[in-house]
Every structure is written in structure tokens, then in C-alpha cells.
């Protein structure tokens, strides 16, 4: 009994599985990025809530989906280690997520902050 070359359906199924696994791995890596760095606003001497929301929205948006999720933050972030602000991420599908954003590092006028998911 001779075996011929793999059938086209098998190859297409294998290729589909590999592409799906690659896209899921890329999305998981992108969503796990939890730190961002922003500059302090000259006028308020804080990281503005709109800047925090922009950075979080960029982290939480999947690269292959159009548009970004809406993020609302409830205050500005002072350039002081461990200072924190609460934010809410609104997703088109699924429940809203409550987040805390905390300052991890301050260097000159650059503030690095990390997001933490609040558990219900």
C-alpha cells in the first residue's frame, strides 16, 4: 500500500490551526503588557488621566480588531512611587473591568506605572 502526498484538506486544516495558535499567542503577549511610561504634564505636574487612559487603551486593544476600547480614569497620577488611580475599561463584548494604575518608577519627568486588575 502506497501513501501519497497529504490531502489538501489536511494541509489547510493544519495551516489554519497554526495561524490561529500564532494569533492567540500574539494577543496574549500583547494583553499581558502591564507597564507604560508617560511624561509629566508641565502645567499640572501629574500624568493626566487622558494620557493614562490612552496608554491603557493601547495595551488592552487586540491588534487585529478595529477601534479601541474605552478607558476612563478617575484622577491624575502624581509622580510619587506607589501613588495610584482607579480606571474602568469598557469592552464592546463582555463585562467592564476595574483597574488600579500604580506608579512604579519616577525618573526626571518620566513616570512608569503598572496596571492591576481588581478582582470582584
Residue pairs with C-beta under 8 A, 6 or more apart in sequence:
23 64
26 63
27 62
27 63
27 64
30 59
30 62
30 63
31 59
31 60
31 62
33 59
34 59
34 114
34 115
34 116
35 104
35 112
35 113
35 114
36 52
36 55
36 56
36 59
36 112
36 113
36 115
37 110
37 111
37 112
37 113
38 47
38 51
38 52
38 55
38 110
38 111
38 113
39 47
39 109
39 110
39 111
40 46
40 47
40 79
40 109
40 110
40 111
41 47
41 48
41 51
41 76
44 76
45 78
45 79
46 76
46 77
46 78
46 79
47 76
47 77
47 79
47 111
47 113
48 76
49 73
49 74
49 75
49 76
49 77
49 85
50 73
52 71
52 73
52 76
52 77
52 85
52 87
52 101
52 113
53 71
53 72
53 73
53 87
54 71
56 71
56 73
56 87
56 89
56 99
56 101
56 115
57 68
57 69
57 70
57 71
57 89
58 68
59 115
60 68
60 69
60 71
60 89
61 67
61 68
61 69
69 89
69 90
69 91
69 92
70 89
70 90
71 87
71 88
71 89
71 90
72 87
72 88
72 90
73 85
73 86
73 87
73 101
74 85
74 86
74 87
74 88
75 85
75 86
76 85
77 83
77 84
77 85
77 101
77 103
77 111
77 113
78 103
79 103
79 106
79 109
79 111
80 103
80 106
81 103
81 104
81 105
81 106
82 102
82 103
83 102
83 103
84 100
84 101
84 102
84 103
85 100
85 101
86 98
86 99
86 100
86 101
86 118
87 98
87 99
87 100
87 101
87 115
88 96
88 97
88 98
88 99
89 96
89 97
89 99
90 96
91 97
97 117
97 118
98 117
98 118
98 120
99 115
99 116
99 117
99 118
100 115
100 116
100 118
101 113
101 114
101 115
101 116
102 113
102 114
102 116
103 111
103 112
103 113
104 112
104 113
104 114
105 111
105 112
106 112
